[in-house]
Amino acid sequence: MMPGRVSTTVPDRIAYARDLWPRGLITLSGGNPAPHQPDAVVWPVSTEEVQDIVRAAARTATPIVPFGAGSGVCGGTLPIKGGIVVDLKRMRAVVEVDAVAGAATVEAGIIGEHLEHELNRRGFTLGHFPSSIMCSTFGGWLAARSAGQFSTRYGKIEDMVRRVSFVDGRGELHSVDASGTPDITQWIVGSEGTLGIITRATVTVRPSPERQLYRGWSFPRVASGCEAIRRLLQRNLRPACVRLYDELDSFLHRGEKDHDEGVPESSGPEAMLEQYLSMLTPTGKSVIGEWKRRAIALALNRPELVNRVAGAVLPYAQKGCLLIVGFEGDKGLCEAEARAATVELERAGGRDLGEGPGLRWLKHRYAVSFRMQKVFDAGAFVDTMEVATSWDKLLDLYRAVREAVSPLAFIMAHFSHAYVDGCSIYFTFAARGANTADAERKYDAIWKAGLTAVTKAGATISHHHGVGLSKAPFMPEEHGAAMEIYRALKNVLDPSGIMNPGKMGL
Ligand SMILES: Cc1cc2nc3c(=O)[nH]c(=O)nc-3n(C[C@H](O)[C@H](O)[C@H](O)COP(=O)(O)OP(=O)(O)OC[C@H]3O[C@@H](n4cnc5c(N)ncnc54)[C@H](O)[C@@H]3O)c2cc1C
């Protein structure tokens, strides 16, 4: 390796000892910056260098942790057994965009937003817009089976994959094609660095959309909103985005107008949480009424009470649940689909709120990414649990997770990433501990209660954030005997067990 592309300095080892797993942020706010540090960080520039690093590590049984941009929220990049962190960000070329094939070949380390800009410049889009697009990489998306905000139309990242190149735990390079039988690309996509390092991939790209149409709708209840989304999808309409906010989420932000002015200085956990929560919603407004702020303060101290009251009262006391529906693509098709959706949504009991809420959501859809840390600095914590299931089990899943988490944390949800066969639920929860140890204990209890409810409901524990460390204990519950197949694959591709050890329940 060239000088300057390998480091064993303390600042670098501390910087690479964390990702955005909220449990790590609790520990960090308590003053412990890096419980698990790597021994070294390397920045390869070529596949050959990646192979050399892995071969050297395999000879000495040194753990390797692939690193994209560290935006993962499950502890996937934490070097819990030390070793070498391999940061891919210097491998960031858009190698080829083939307009006829409708495909782009791209190196793993490119930041998502840079990739999208480069494709836009050539008249294409990947159609993959995670909220973290500015701070996550193409390789990280593939490794964690990421979903963009428009996955309903364009699919999740795994649906776009045509070819994947990766270096396994012996240093061997493989290029596997999605058109083959079986489709081996899908063994690697979602393996979170436990089977190898993804160096590049070829993915489907589409022409940039000619037209975008976004609107807000109101539905009397979560159940009627979900039913409307199911009908849209099963009628084969393909919105880019559908997001249904539950009663509590809709309530917290009802009646607010779009605001772009700065946020007044305030630093308590309630104020920070309020600002964070407000960014989750289409209004993006940073200042809410004093009495709502008090409700948030109460929710942090007495979550069970607030959740119970909200569950009992809100369905009757307010004007319904907000649904954002957006279409995009070819002008004619987009307008025709939007017209058909209007008929279907009205038939399902929806009230048209016009373009306003849809356009506000579009404008503020990335704003939340940079707010989370302040909630932790202020002494509270917040996290999200993104689970998914088929349409027949969706509402049972929603109720089961709410019931399990309600005694422990303030919880609300929205339904997004809808497909023909089912939908994801994105729970946001928040709580406060008396001190760091108490917050860590509460945090662990919330996840245990929530994911136990998820597996009991027969749903998946991860729609798009991956598994990493946080959900690893629930892998055997979800996959049962199939974990043996995963282990066997690991033994072949990574016989020394050096690839991201301790993750994914292996
Ligand atoms: C504010 C915020 C919003 C988010 N919104 C979304 C969202 O809308 N949709 C979504 O899907 N996710 C979202 N995430 C989660 C996160 O951005 C994704 O999990 C993303 O895919 C991680 O990309 P990364 O490059 O940062 O990967 P990292 O965090 O660096 O790594 C994630 C995992 O992948 C492995 N890995 C990374 N690169 C490679 C590689 N080249 N080869 C093999 N393994 C590799 C790592 O070892 C680790 O296990 C969000 C996160 C935050 C903080």
The ligand as an ORCA input file, in Angstrom:
! r2SCAN-3c Opt
* xyz 0 1
  C     -30.163      9.194      9.043
  C     -30.119      7.858      8.373
  C     -31.063      7.546      7.425
  C     -31.043      6.283      6.800
  N     -31.964      6.012      5.844
  C     -31.918      4.823      5.188
  C     -32.838      4.540      4.139
  O     -33.688      5.355      3.782
  N     -32.743      3.338      3.535
  C     -31.796      2.424      3.882
  O     -31.735      1.359      3.281
  N     -30.927      2.670      4.882
  C     -30.944      3.837      5.532
  N     -30.038      4.095      6.526
  C     -29.074      3.070      6.924
  C     -27.745      3.071      6.130
  O     -27.549      4.295      5.455
  C     -27.738      1.905      5.166
  O     -27.664      0.702      5.912
  C     -26.611      1.932      4.133
  O     -26.838      0.871      3.236
  C     -25.232      1.792      4.738
  O     -24.288      2.234      3.777
  P     -22.789      2.618      4.206
  O     -22.014      2.809      2.960
  O     -22.774      3.732      5.169
  O     -22.337      1.256      4.900
  P     -21.593      1.020      6.275
  O     -22.372      1.547      7.402
  O     -20.184      1.474      6.153
  O     -21.628     -0.585      6.316
  C     -22.824     -1.295      6.473
  C     -22.521     -2.800      6.438
  O     -22.108     -3.184      5.145
  C     -20.779     -3.676      5.143
  N     -20.141     -3.129      3.947
  C     -19.998     -1.832      3.595
  N     -19.414     -1.732      2.391
  C     -19.188     -2.999      1.969
  C     -18.596     -3.559      0.801
  N     -18.123     -2.803     -0.188
  N     -18.515     -4.906      0.717
  C     -18.990     -5.698      1.700
  N     -19.532     -5.225      2.817
  C     -19.637     -3.889      2.953
  C     -20.166     -3.215      6.448
  O     -19.161     -4.094      6.910
  C     -21.382     -3.205      7.357
  O     -21.622     -4.505      7.832
  C     -30.044      5.328      7.164
  C     -29.081      5.672      8.108
  C     -29.117      6.909      8.716
  C     -28.065      7.242      9.726
*
